[in-house]
């Protein structure tokens, strides 16, 4: 599971929760990248997007062999970049190729408003890996005319025609992922994980009769394939060498083989071998074997995520999208964070869950702070700030999981952020001071608890199917909300100070609660167009958690809605009672997951997580107009440049920074374009 960031909303960019943790504010202040003050984190801003850079602390301390491993893994990740574009929409690669051709060849007047609009549109689809917005899933509307695009095509001798041209301007395929209630989510989603004419019922019925060899270790059916209908018959097109996306996967395999040759230890090499076998065969049993081996492989300085993993882009949660993150361990900070995972059983035992839903033995929760070397696929340019994998419940229960906090990504966000929005939306000076003094540690601790304790907590009742089967299109938002609630419940607990994680548990907890309620009920609305419903799984979970506790606490005025000078604020009057409400909701969300109660999750999400108060939304958008910082941020990646001797052997690998976003995107399309336009 992956934590997405909430960028630009507070002093620390108002993350849902970042990660990293320290024993004191002084410790946190000391966690700075060398030459932070001299490093320019900001690249550019366009539309609703801000592009940042990040550094790679610790790179120079790696051995050449370790640097080679990181380099090979980064190349493997980039080799699959085209895959996410094709998964996102069937015409994305065709459109990207044509628009990039125009961008590189056009010699006409580039001072006009239409050219500027064209350039912005191209940058927006680069950022979203396709023509649909990376967060709202709405199709990005160009602010230039179809006639202007036709003229650009003619001027550059570029071809873009038929549906691939028309879809840029018409209303077809308007939503990449449609999770609305009461509709055929698969049929109405533009995402290219299903062929035309495939429906919700088709998918459910296709997988209903598939049985795993071992019922206690269910295979992730559908994770690595596209489901299509040929002559009325459903068929899987498997992602593998020789199969769908085979030409890109062969490149991934090539680099993984090189990585295996410089593995840090046998366990890591074994995991590489299984991942290579999985890419060659597409066998889901091999995928599970790989995840077990990868989870157990915890030694070494380099780790990675690579393959078809998260299911957020599938409207009913079967199919994984391609992503890659390469990481260097930050051992000092990981040692500090180890206290969270070492006490995982205490958190489970003392949670408000029903006794029958608690795990008797929370195993193998490995939590590390890492520094990113490179990202690709669904993790770039928009990146998570924390990751907890693998996603299979049975592996989590029997083997454990890995949780990582992307330390240098968080560092870049923090150094590029401002406190303007925080001052605008806090209710009073006390709330502002809490945010400024405790915002970073509260957010970082939230991520640690969300990833390590939250996703590892709870268990399914015997005989209950996998969550994607029982809770369907609500599975992702329920799981993310449940993990949030675990973190929230313990963020206002003196145990955190007892463990040496904070200096003042009460102030940290108050800030965590203030920021969560403020975000869930107010500030995250800047990401939506007026009149839109909440669609994205994480935004939904923040809203239904915040809205539920607000409503349930009305009688006691636990959270008070305040209107002052035409502006709305939410003030928490009783933090202890709010904690109790978080606990009640946690108990219920775990019950829903454990029992597979679809009716209950549908009611919860649709009642509290989808619809937006239009008056408040309009007000928030108006209040936000004063800020020039974009609501979304993402990154260019550092470029690893190899130096070789006369024999062609790598003798050194240097880290350089790209100058522009467009330059890196064009470079990627030139050097990592391994798929045809139509697959």
C-alpha positions in Angstrom: 0.0 0.0 0.0 1.2 3.5 -0.8 0.9 6.8 1.0 0.3 9.7 -1.4 1.4 13.1 -0.4 -0.8 16.2 0.1 1.5 18.9 -1.3 1.5 22.6 -0.5 -1.2 22.6 2.2 0.9 23.3 5.3 4.3 24.0 6.6 5.3 20.5 5.7 3.1 20.4 2.7 0.3 18.9 4.7 1.1 15.3 4.0 -1.6 12.9 4.8 1.3 11.7 6.9 4.9 11.8 6.0 7.3 9.4 7.5 10.6 9.6 9.4 10.6 10.0 13.0 13.0 11.2 15.7 13.3 11.4 19.4 13.1 15.2 19.5 12.5 18.3 17.4 16.3 18.9 17.6 16.9 15.5 16.1 14.5 16.3 13.3 16.1 19.6 12.6 19.4 17.9 12.3 18.1 15.7 9.5 19.1 17.9 6.6 20.6 17.1 3.3 24.2 18.4 2.8 24.1 21.8 1.1 20.3 22.1 1.5 20.5 25.9 1.6 22.4 26.0 -1.7 20.4 23.3 -3.5 17.5 24.6 -5.7 14.6 22.2 -5.1 12.2 24.1 -7.5 12.3 23.4 -11.2 9.1 25.1 -12.5 5.4 25.4 -12.1 2.5 25.1 -14.6 -1.2 24.7 -14.4 -1.8 23.0 -11.0 1.6 21.3 -10.9 4.9 22.2 -9.2 8.0 20.3 -10.3 10.8 19.8 -7.7 14.2 18.1 -7.5 15.6 15.8 -4.8 19.1 15.0 -3.7 20.5 11.5 -2.9 22.1 11.7 0.5 24.6 8.8 1.1 25.4 8.2 -2.6 29.1 8.9 -2.1 29.3 6.6 0.8 28.2 3.6 -1.3 30.8 1.3 -2.8 31.1 1.2 -6.6 29.4 -2.2 -6.6 26.5 -0.8 -4.6 26.3 2.1 -7.0 26.2 -0.3 -9.9 23.3 -2.1 -8.3 21.4 1.1 -7.8 22.2 2.2 -11.4 21.1 -1.1 -13.0 17.8 -1.1 -11.0 17.1 2.5 -12.0 17.6 1.5 -15.6 15.3 -1.5 -15.2 12.6 0.8 -13.8 12.9 3.3 -16.6 12.8 0.5 -19.2 9.1 0.0 -18.3 8.1 3.6 -18.4 6.0 3.2 -21.6 3.9 0.5 -19.8 2.2 2.9 -17.4 1.3 5.2 -20.3 -0.4 2.3 -22.1 -2.1 1.0 -19.0 -3.5 4.4 -18.3 -5.2 4.8 -21.7 -5.0 3.0 -25.0 -4.2 6.1 -27.1 -1.7 7.7 -24.7 1.5 6.5 -26.5 0.1 7.6 -29.8 -0.8 11.0 -28.5 2.5 11.5 -26.7 4.5 10.6 -29.7 2.7 13.1 -31.9 2.8 15.9 -29.4 6.5 15.4 -28.7 7.2 15.5 -32.4 5.4 18.8 -32.6 7.3 20.1 -29.6 10.7 19.2 -31.0 10.1 20.3 -34.6 7.9 23.4 -34.5 9.7 26.5 -35.7 6.7 28.9 -35.7 5.7 31.6 -33.3 6.1 30.4 -29.8 5.0 33.6 -28.1 1.3 33.1 -28.8 -1.2 32.1 -26.1 -2.1 29.0 -28.1 1.4 27.7 -28.2 1.8 28.3 -24.5 -1.4 26.4 -24.0 -0.1 23.5 -26.1 3.2 23.5 -24.1 1.3 23.4 -20.8 -1.0 20.6 -22.1 2.0 18.5 -23.0 3.7 19.1 -19.7 0.4 18.1 -17.9 0.2 14.8 -19.7 3.8 14.1 -19.1 3.2 14.6 -15.4 0.1 12.4 -15.4 1.6 9.7 -17.7 -1.3 10.3 -20.0 -4.3 12.5 -20.9 -6.1 12.0 -17.6 -5.3 14.0 -14.5 -3.0 12.0 -12.2 -5.2 12.6 -9.1 -8.8 13.5 -10.2 -8.8 11.0 -13.1 -10.7 13.6 -15.2 -9.5 14.0 -18.8 -7.2 17.0 -19.1 -8.9 19.7 -21.2 -6.6 21.5 -23.7 -6.9 25.3 -23.8 -6.1 25.4 -27.5 -8.4 24.6 -30.4 -8.5 21.5 -32.6 -7.8 23.7 -35.6 -4.6 24.9 -34.0 -3.5 21.4 -33.3 -4.2 20.4 -36.9 -2.1 23.4 -38.0 0.8 22.3 -35.7 0.6 18.7 -37.1 0.7 20.0 -40.6 3.6 22.4 -39.9 5.7 19.6 -38.4 4.7 16.9 -40.8 3.3 14.9 -37.9 0.4 12.5 -38.0 -2.3 12.2 -35.4 -5.7 11.2 -36.6 -8.9 9.3 -35.9 -10.0 8.6 -32.4 -6.6 9.4 -31.0 -7.0 13.0 -32.3 -10.7 13.5 -31.5 -10.5 12.2 -27.9 -8.3 15.1 -27.0 -11.3 17.5 -27.6 -14.5 15.4 -27.2 -16.3 14.0 -24.2 -15.4 10.3 -24.8 -13.4 8.4 -22.1 -13.8 11.3 -19.7 -12.8 9.4 -16.6 -9.7 7.3 -16.3 -11.0 5.5 -13.2 -14.7 5.8 -12.5 -15.7 4.6 -9.0 -19.2 6.2 -8.8 -21.9 4.2 -7.1 -24.6 2.5 -9.2 -22.7 2.4 -12.5 -20.6 -0.1 -14.4 -17.3 1.0 -13.1 -15.2 -1.1 -15.6 -17.2 -0.1 -18.7 -17.1 3.6 -17.8 -13.4 3.7 -16.9 -10.9 4.7 -19.7 -8.0 2.9 -18.1 -6.6 0.3 -20.5 -6.6 -2.6 -18.1 -9.8 -3.9 -19.7 -10.8 -4.2 -23.4 -13.8 -2.5 -24.9 -17.2 -4.0 -23.9 -15.8 -5.7 -20.7 -18.1 -5.1 -17.7 -18.1 -5.3 -13.9 -20.0 -8.6 -14.1 -17.6 -10.0 -16.7 -14.7 -9.4 -14.4 -16.4 -10.8 -11.3 -17.7 -13.9 -13.1 -14.4 -14.5 -14.8 -12.5 -14.7 -11.5 -15.2 -16.2 -9.4 -14.4 -19.7 -10.5 -10.6 -19.4 -10.4 -9.2 -21.4 -7.4 -5.8 -21.2 -5.8 -3.9 -24.4 -5.2 -3.8 -23.5 -1.5 -6.9 -21.7 -0.3 -5.0 -20.2 2.6 -2.6 -18.5 0.2 -4.8 -17.0 -2.5 -3.1 -16.0 -5.7 -3.5 -12.4 -7.0 -5.6 -13.3 -10.0 -5.8 -10.5 -12.5 -2.8 -8.6 -11.1 -0.6 -8.9 -14.2 -2.9 -9.0 -17.2 -5.3 -7.1 -19.3 -8.8 -8.7 -19.6 -10.3 -8.5 -23.0 -13.3 -9.9 -24.9 -12.6 -11.6 -28.2 -15.6 -12.9 -30.2 -17.6 -12.7 -27.0 -15.1 -14.8 -25.0 -13.1 -13.3 -22.1 -9.3 -13.7 -22.3 -6.3 -12.5 -20.3 -3.4 -10.9 -22.1 -0.6 -11.5 -19.6 2.2 -9.0 -19.0 5.3 -11.1 -19.6 8.2 -11.7 -22.0 6.6 -12.8 -25.2 3.2 -11.5 -24.0 1.6 -8.1 -23.6 4.3 -5.4 -23.0 7.0 -8.1 -23.8 9.4 -5.8 -25.6 9.6 -3.5 -22.6 9.7 -6.4 -20.1 12.6 -7.9 -22.0 14.5 -4.6 -21.3 13.6 -4.8 -17.7 14.8 -8.4 -17.5 18.1 -7.3 -19.1 18.8 -4.8 -16.4 17.6 -7.1 -13.6 20.0 -9.7 -14.7 22.9 -7.2 -14.4 21.5 -6.2 -10.9 21.5 -9.9 -9.9 25.2 -10.1 -10.9 26.1 -7.4 -8.3 23.6 -8.3 -5.6 24.7 -7.6 -2.1 23.9 -11.0 -0.7 22.4 -14.4 -1.6 18.9 -13.5 -0.3 18.8 -10.4 -2.5 20.1 -12.4 -5.5 17.5 -15.1 -4.9 14.7 -12.5 -4.9 16.1 -11.0 -8.2 16.0 -14.4 -9.8 12.4 -15.0 -8.8 11.4 -11.6 -10.1 13.1 -12.3 -13.4 11.3 -15.7 -13.6 8.0 -13.9 -13.0 8.6 -11.5 -15.8 9.5 -14.3 -18.1 6.5 -16.5 -17.3 3.8 -14.3 -15.8 3.2 -17.0 -13.3 1.3 -15.8 -10.2 2.7 -18.5 -7.9 6.2 -17.2 -8.8 5.0 -13.7 -8.0 4.0 -14.9 -4.5 7.3 -16.8 -4.1 9.1 -13.6 -5.1 7.2 -11.4 -2.6 8.0 -13.9 0.2 11.7 -13.8 -0.8 11.7 -10.0 -1.2 10.1 -9.5 2.2 12.6 -11.7 3.9 15.5 -9.9 2.2 16.2 -7.1 4.7 20.0 -6.9 4.7 22.0 -4.6 2.5 22.2 -0.9 1.6 20.0 -1.0 -1.6 16.4 -2.0 -1.9 13.8 -1.5 -4.6 10.2 -1.9 -5.8 9.6 -3.0 -9.3 6.6 -4.6 -11.1 2.8 -4.5 -11.4 1.8 -3.9 -7.8 -0.7 -1.3 -6.7 -4.3 -1.6 -7.9 -5.6 2.0 -7.5 -6.0 2.5 -11.2 -8.3 -0.5 -11.6 -11.9 0.6 -10.7 -12.6 -2.7 -9.0 -9.1 -3.4 -7.7 -7.7 -6.5 -9.5 -5.0 -5.2 -11.9 -1.7 -3.8 -10.8 0.0 -0.9 -12.5 3.7 -0.7 -13.3 6.0 1.2 -10.9 9.6 1.3 -9.8 11.3 3.0 -6.8 15.1 2.5 -6.1 16.2 3.2 -2.5 19.3 3.6 -0.3 18.8 2.8 3.3 19.2 5.7 5.8 20.5 3.5 8.6 20.6 6.2 11.3 17.0 7.1 10.9 15.9 3.5 10.3 17.4 2.6 13.6 15.4 5.4 15.3 12.3 4.1 13.6 12.9 0.5 14.6 11.2 1.2 17.9 7.9 1.5 16.1 8.1 -2.0 14.5 9.6 -3.5 17.7 6.4 -2.5 19.5 3.9 -3.6 16.8 2.4 -6.3 19.0 1.8 -3.8 21.8 -0.1 -1.5 19.5 -2.2 -4.4 18.2 -3.0 -5.7 21.7 -4.1 -2.3 22.9 -6.1 -1.3 19.9 -9.9 -0.8 20.1 -10.5 -3.7 17.6 -12.8 -6.6 18.5 -10.7 -9.3 20.1 -11.5 -11.7 17.3 -10.1 -9.3 14.7 -6.7 -8.8 16.4 -3.6 -10.6 15.3 -2.2 -12.9 17.9 1.3 -12.5 16.4 2.2 -9.4 14.4 5.3 -10.6 12.5 8.0 -9.2 10.3 7.1 -5.6 10.1 10.4 -4.1 8.8 10.3 -0.3 8.8 13.1 1.8 7.2 13.7 5.4 6.2 15.2 5.4 2.8 16.5 7.9 0.2 15.2 7.5 -3.3 17.7 7.1 -6.1 15.2 7.0 -9.0 11.5 6.4 -9.7 9.5 5.3 -12.7 6.1 4.2 -13.9 3.2 5.0 -11.6 5.6 6.3 -8.9 6.9 9.2 -11.1 6.7 12.2 -11.6 4.0 12.1 -8.8 5.5 10.0 -6.0 4.4 8.5 -2.7 6.0 9.4 0.5 5.7 6.0 2.2 5.2 2.5 1.0 4.1 -0.7 2.7 4.4 -4.0 0.7 3.6 -6.7 -0.2 -0.2 -6.3 -0.5 -1.2 -9.9 -0.1 -2.9 -10.4 3.3 -1.6 -13.9 3.8 2.0 -12.9 3.2 1.6 -10.0 5.7 0.2 -12.4 8.3 2.7 -15.2 7.9 5.9 -13.5 6.7 5.5 -9.8 7.4 6.0 -6.7 5.3 8.4 -3.9 4.5 7.5 -0.3 5.3 9.6 2.5 4.0 9.5 6.3 4.3 11.0 8.2 1.4 13.2 10.5 3.5 14.8 12.6 0.8 11.4 13.1 -1.0 9.9 14.4 2.2 13.0 16.5 2.7 12.5 18.1 -0.7 8.8 18.7 -0.1 9.6 20.4 3.3 12.3 22.7 1.8 10.1 23.7 -1.1 6.9 24.4 1.0 5.6 27.5 2.6 3.3 28.2 5.5 0.8 30.5 3.8 -2.1 28.1 3.5 -1.6 26.9 7.0 -2.1 30.5 8.3 -5.2 30.9 6.1 -7.1 27.8 7.3 -6.2 27.4 11.0 -8.8 28.6 13.4 -6.6 30.4 15.9 -3.1 31.3 17.0 -2.8 28.1 19.1 -3.5 25.9 16.1 -1.0 27.8 14.0 1.7 27.4 16.6 1.0 23.7 16.9 1.3 23.4 13.2 4.5 25.4 12.9 6.2 23.7 15.9 5.0 20.1 15.6 3.7 19.7 12.1 6.7 17.9 10.7 7.1 15.3 13.5 3.3 14.7 13.7 3.2 14.0 9.9 6.2 11.9 10.0 5.0 9.9 12.9 1.6 9.5 11.2 3.3 7.8 8.2 5.3 5.5 10.4 2.2 4.4 12.3 0.0 4.2 9.2 2.5 2.0 7.3 4.0 -0.1 10.1 1.1 -0.6 12.5 -1.9 0.3 10.4 -1.5 -1.9 7.4 -0.1 -4.7 9.6 -3.1 -4.6 12.0 -6.1 -6.8 12.0 -7.1 -10.0 10.4 -9.8 -11.5 8.2 -12.4 -13.8 9.6 -12.0 -17.5 8.6 -13.5 -18.1 5.1 -13.8 -14.4 4.2 -12.3 -13.7 0.7 -9.7 -11.2 -0.2 -10.7 -7.6 0.3 -10.8 -6.8 -3.4 -13.4 -9.5 -3.9 -15.6 -8.6 -0.9 -15.4 -4.8 -0.8 -14.8 -4.4 -4.6 -14.5 -0.7 -5.7 -14.4 0.4 -2.0 -11.5 -1.8 -1.0 -8.7 0.7 -1.5 -10.3 3.6 0.3 -11.4 1.4 3.2 -7.9 0.0 3.7 -6.2 3.4 3.5 -8.8 4.9 5.9 -8.4 1.9 8.3 -4.6 2.4 8.4 -5.1 6.1 8.9 -7.4 5.4 11.9 -4.8 3.2 13.5 -2.3 6.0 13.3 -4.7 8.6 14.5 -5.8 6.5 17.5 -2.2 6.2 18.7 -1.0 9.7 17.8 -2.8 11.0 20.9 -1.3 8.5 23.3 1.4 9.0 26.0 2.9 5.6 24.9 4.7 7.6 22.1 6.6 9.6 24.7 7.3 6.6 26.8 8.9 5.0 23.7 11.1 8.1 23.2 9.4 9.0 19.9 8.3 12.5 21.0 9.1 15.0 23.6 5.5 16.2 24.1 2.9 13.6 23.1 -0.1 15.8 23.8 1.0 18.7 21.6 2.1 16.3 18.8 -1.3 14.5 19.0 -3.2 17.8 19.0 -1.4 18.9 15.9 -2.0 15.6 14.2 -5.7 15.8 14.9 -5.9 19.5 13.9 -4.2 18.9 10.5 -6.2 15.8 9.7 -9.6 17.4 10.3 -8.6 20.6 8.6 -7.4 18.6 5.6 -10.3 16.2 5.4 -13.0 18.8 5.7 -11.4 21.8 4.1 -8.0 22.1 2.5 -7.9 19.0 0.3 -10.9 20.5 -1.6 -8.4 22.8 -3.5 -7.6 19.7 -5.6 -11.2 19.5 -6.9 -13.1 21.5 -9.5 -16.2 23.0 -8.1 -19.1 20.6 -8.4 -16.9 17.5 -8.6 -17.4 14.5 -6.3 -14.4 13.0 -4.4 -13.1 10.1 -6.5 -9.5 9.3 -5.5 -9.2 6.6 -2.8 -7.0 8.6 -0.4 -9.0 11.8 -0.7 -12.2 9.8 -0.1 -10.8 8.1 3.0 -9.6 11.4 4.5 -13.1 12.9 4.0 -15.1 10.0 5.3 -13.0 9.7 8.4 -13.1 13.4 9.2 -16.8 13.8 8.3 -17.9 10.7 10.3 -16.2 11.8 13.5 -17.5 15.4 13.0 -21.0 14.2 12.7 -20.8 11.6 15.6 -19.3 14.2 17.9 -21.9 17.0 17.2 -23.9 16.4 20.3 -20.9 17.0 22.5 -19.3 19.6 20.2 -16.2 17.5 19.9 -15.4 19.4 16.7 -17.1 22.7 16.2 -17.7 24.3 12.9 -17.0 28.1 13.1 -17.9 30.8 10.7 -16.0 34.1 11.0 -15.8 36.9 8.6 -17.4 34.7 5.9 -14.8 32.0 6.4 -15.3 28.4 7.7 -13.0 26.8 10.3 -13.1 23.6 12.3 -12.0 23.7 15.9 -11.4 20.6 18.0 -12.8 21.2 21.6 -12.1 17.8 23.0 -9.2 15.8 21.8 -9.7 12.9 24.1 -13.3 12.4 22.9 -12.1 12.7 19.3 -9.6 9.9 20.0 -12.4 7.8 21.3 -14.4 8.5 18.1 -11.4 7.5 15.9 -11.3 4.3 18.0 -15.0 3.6 17.4 -14.6 4.1 13.6 -11.4 2.0 13.6 -13.3 -0.9 15.3 -16.1 -0.6 12.7 -13.7 -0.4 9.6 -11.8 -3.5 10.8 -15.1 -5.3 11.3 -16.1 -4.4 7.7 -12.8 -5.6 6.3 -12.8 -8.8 8.5 -16.3 -9.8 7.6 -16.3 -8.5 4.0 -19.4 -6.4 4.7 -19.9 -4.7 1.3 -23.2 -3.0 2.3 -21.6 -1.4 5.3 -18.6 0.0 3.4 -20.8 1.3 0.6 -22.9 3.2 3.1 -19.9 4.5 4.9 -18.1 5.8 1.9 -21.1 7.1 -0.1 -22.5 8.8 3.0 -19.4 10.6 4.2 -16.7 10.3 1.5 -18.0 11.2 -1.9 -20.2 14.3 -1.9 -18.8 17.7 -1.2 -20.5 20.7 0.5 -20.6 23.0 -2.5 -20.8 26.2 -0.4 -17.7 25.3 1.6 -15.9 24.1 -1.6 -16.6 27.4 -3.4 -15.3 29.3 -0.3 -12.2 27.2 0.0 -11.4 27.7 -3.7 -11.9 31.5 -3.3 -9.6 31.6 -0.2 -7.0 29.6 -2.0 -6.7 32.1 -4.9 -4.3 34.2 -3.0 -1.6 31.5 -3.1 0.5 31.0 -6.2 1.9 27.6 -5.1 0.3 24.8 -7.0 -1.7 22.2 -5.1 0.2 19.2 -6.6 3.9 18.5 -6.7 6.1 16.0 -8.3 9.7 15.4 -9.3 12.3 15.1 -11.9 14.8 12.3 -11.1 18.5 12.8 -10.7 20.5 11.4 -13.6 23.1 8.7 -12.9 26.0 9.2 -15.4 28.5 6.3 -15.8 32.2 6.6 -16.5 33.9 3.7 -18.1 37.4 2.5 -18.9 38.7 1.4 -22.3 37.3 -2.1 -21.7 33.9 -0.6 -21.2 33.8 -1.4 -17.5 32.0 1.1 -15.2 34.6 2.9 -13.1 32.4 5.6 -11.5 28.8 6.7 -11.4 28.1 10.4 -10.8 24.8 12.0 -9.8 23.7 15.0 -11.9 20.5 17.0 -11.9 18.3 17.7 -14.9 17.8 21.4 -15.7 14.3 21.2 -17.0 11.2 19.0 -16.7 10.6 19.0 -20.5 14.3 18.0 -21.1 14.0 14.9 -18.9 10.7 13.9 -20.4 12.0 14.1 -23.9 15.2 12.2 -22.9 13.0 9.4 -21.4 10.9 9.1 -24.5 14.1 8.9 -26.6 16.0 6.4 -24.5 13.3 4.3 -22.9 10.7 3.9 -25.6 10.3 0.2 -26.0 6.6 -0.3 -26.9 4.7 0.3 -30.1 2.0 3.0 -30.0 -0.8 0.4 -29.9 -0.3 -2.8 -27.9 
